[in-house]
Amino acid sequence: MSTFPMMTVKQVAAELSVTTQTIYGFINSNQLKAARLGDGGVLRIRRVDFEAFVESLYERKPAVAAPQSGASEAPKALRSRRKPDFFALGRKASSELGHTAPRGNA
């Protein structure tokens, strides 16, 4: 089965289980590449850019120094493979753009 090489913001949000606003935040903060197509300026994300973005979420720098020679096992902090917190990343992207979180119904 072939997959279409372009994705909508809604499709990306569905794959990551986040809102479209979170995806717009990633796009506006240049963490996720997107292009405007046509006269209406519809945003599209290339699948390869989406996959690269997801991979980049898993990349992180070691929290501790590399083990000395003779050490039998890497520290626990280097062994864990936690899933990225997409909501925190979206909040970070939104805060960089000056957006504030909505406050209740007032």
C-alpha positions as CSV (number, residue, x, y, z in Angstrom):
1,M,0.0,0.0,0.0
2,S,1.4,3.4,-1.0
3,T,1.2,6.4,1.2
4,F,0.6,9.9,-0.1
5,P,3.8,12.0,0.2
6,M,1.9,15.0,1.6
7,M,0.0,15.3,4.9
8,T,-2.5,17.9,6.2
9,V,-2.1,19.5,9.6
10,K,-5.1,17.5,10.7
11,Q,-3.5,14.2,9.6
12,V,-0.3,15.1,11.4
13,A,-2.2,16.0,14.6
14,A,-4.2,12.8,14.4
15,E,-1.0,10.7,14.1
16,L,0.6,12.4,17.1
17,S,-2.7,12.5,19.1
18,V,-2.4,16.3,19.6
19,T,-4.5,19.3,18.5
20,T,-4.0,21.1,15.2
21,Q,-3.0,24.1,17.3
22,T,0.0,22.1,18.6
23,I,1.0,21.3,15.1
24,Y,0.7,25.0,14.0
25,G,2.9,25.8,17.0
26,F,5.6,23.4,15.8
27,I,5.3,24.8,12.3
28,N,5.5,28.4,13.5
29,S,8.6,27.7,15.6
30,N,10.3,26.0,12.6
31,Q,10.4,22.6,14.4
32,L,8.2,21.1,11.6
33,K,8.6,22.0,8.0
34,A,5.4,22.9,6.0
35,A,4.6,24.5,2.7
36,R,1.6,26.6,1.6
37,L,0.1,25.3,-1.6
38,G,-2.3,26.9,-4.0
39,D,-4.1,30.3,-3.9
40,G,-5.8,29.4,-0.6
41,G,-2.5,28.9,1.1
42,V,-3.4,25.4,2.4
43,L,-0.6,24.0,4.5
44,R,0.9,20.6,3.7
45,I,3.7,18.7,5.4
46,R,5.8,16.2,3.5
47,R,5.8,12.8,5.0
48,V,9.6,12.6,5.1
49,D,9.6,15.9,7.0
50,F,7.0,14.6,9.4
51,E,9.1,11.4,10.0
52,A,12.2,13.5,10.5
53,F,10.4,15.6,13.0
54,V,9.2,12.6,15.0
55,E,12.7,11.1,15.0
56,S,14.1,14.5,16.2
57,L,11.8,14.2,19.3
58,Y,13.6,11.1,20.3
59,E,17.1,12.5,20.0
60,R,18.5,13.9,23.1
61,K,21.8,14.6,24.7
62,P,23.1,12.3,27.4
63,A,22.1,13.6,30.9
64,V,25.3,12.2,32.5
65,A,28.9,11.7,31.4
66,A,29.8,8.6,29.5
67,P,30.8,5.7,31.7
68,Q,34.5,5.3,32.4
69,S,36.3,2.4,30.8
70,G,35.7,-0.8,32.7
71,A,32.2,0.2,33.6
72,S,29.9,-2.7,32.9
73,E,26.7,-0.9,32.2
74,A,25.4,2.5,31.0
75,P,23.6,4.7,33.6
76,K,19.9,4.2,33.8
77,A,19.3,7.7,32.4
78,L,21.0,6.7,29.2
79,R,19.0,3.4,28.9
80,S,15.5,4.8,29.2
81,R,13.6,5.5,26.0
82,R,10.6,7.5,27.1
83,K,8.2,8.8,24.6
84,P,8.4,12.5,23.9
85,D,5.8,14.8,25.6
86,F,4.1,16.3,22.6
87,F,1.9,18.5,24.9
88,A,4.9,20.0,26.6
89,L,6.6,20.6,23.2
90,G,3.4,22.3,22.0
91,R,3.3,24.6,25.1
92,K,6.9,25.5,24.5
93,A,6.3,26.3,20.9
94,S,3.2,28.4,21.8
95,S,5.0,30.3,24.5
96,E,7.8,31.1,22.1
97,L,5.2,32.7,19.9
98,G,3.7,34.7,22.8
99,H,0.5,32.6,23.0
100,T,-1.1,32.0,26.4
101,A,-3.1,29.1,27.6
102,P,-6.8,29.7,27.7
103,R,-8.2,30.2,31.2
104,G,-11.6,28.6,32.0
105,N,-14.9,30.0,30.9
106,A,-15.1,33.5,32.2
